[in-house]
Amino acid sequence: MSKLRVMSIMAHQDDFEFEAAGLFLMLRKHYGNDVELKILTTSTGVSGHHIMGCDETIRVREAEAIASANVVGAEYENLRQLDGTHIAAQVFCDRNMLGGLWNAIRAWAPDYIVAPPVVTNPLAGIHIDHQHTAEAVRLVAYQLGVPNAYPTMYQPRVQAFPVPTILNCPDAYCKEAMWHFGVDCNEVKEGKISMLLKHKSQVCEWLPFVNNLNNTDPDLGGGADWDEAEWRSNLDKRVNAVNKRHGFDDEIFREYFAVTRWGYVPPAEKIQQDFPFLFWNPSEPLN
């Protein structure tokens, strides 16, 4: 039997850890070496720091992402566009970007992709990189089965390619709740936290600065030292807020996923077989 292959496609180097690291950790715990995991980011994170320059930010974010991926035994890759370049700053869905994404997916051939949702509510907040990453996955999904959609970058052209199942996870900006199944990942909570804390430049520096939480910038009234206890308390509050949107009022670490119709939609029984630790949303049946 071939190994299950699951790929995350997110914008930034810490997006995956907040929204889907628990799923990957549970897959690793259940399957051991019989699952292959890939983390792909579309952005270099170049604009996401208030002190470091662009080149340093890119180097640091890359190293942090690899360290986090190593915790769960996943591959990490930053997207290369059709012309071989990384995305310079903000993510936009042009042919160069879509062609790179098409190649990256076809080269790795996942069974499942986890991606952010496309936000359609005009009142919802969005992050440009999250929104365009979601749109790119959606736009390229049908073309994955089209062998001449773009020039092939990495290997000889594959004629037949099975389109994967594409899952959406929540987005912190739109704060909407669309889900078919969830994963209780409380037993791998510390692993998820360990992966998050590998992103020091994000978790301990950039996010506190941009959100003015656990702030370490003296010019904004912050202290000199980042406080992990305070951060964990804020993380629990975040978990509780996400859970409330999905019908649970507690601080159990859960992750939530919706099965899109962007790609192949398998029977619910197949998803249950591949993710035996999931629980279904009784108010939103899949089939």
C-alpha angles and dihedrals in degrees: 000000000000120000120262110251121205124180130192118208112190136151104239137035095253101036093089094051094055096046110027113008090103090059091052092046091050090048091051091047093050101039103027107193093351093087128067119207131196130187115199124182123194097201128058089216088237096149097042104095134074098207111023120079122240099266093046092047091053092049094047095046091049092051092046092049092051091048091051093047089051090062090066097029095249131146116243127209136169111216120261115204125227090273092052097254129121118241106273099217128316118036117246129177104237128139092266093056096039092049091053091049092047090053095046093052095044092046092055097034102206125195090213134023123199113204139157119269125259105248112224101166106103090209095054122099117244138190110221093225094048093047096048093044089054092046091048093054090047094046095048096043098090092042091058088084093048108090096199099042091108137358111277112247109183111031144357113306115275112221100199120035124175109227110232129232108264120212128192122216124196122282118223093217103051093040093204125145117224114151144146099183141009137205123222100216098168090118090061094039094118091050090054091048090048090054091048092050091054084072094072095157089054105034099035100031121015102036094047089049098046094041095036089231123132084356118200097183111104090200088064095045096267129138128249097249130060110232114220093190091055090046092051089050090052090047090054089052090051091050090050092050092050091047092050090055088054097046103267125108103200142081098252110136106248133159125206131212137187123204107229127204090227091100138009114331109207125196114277088247091062093052090048089051093050094043103031093170095061127111122211128235102243093203095052110048116192100219 
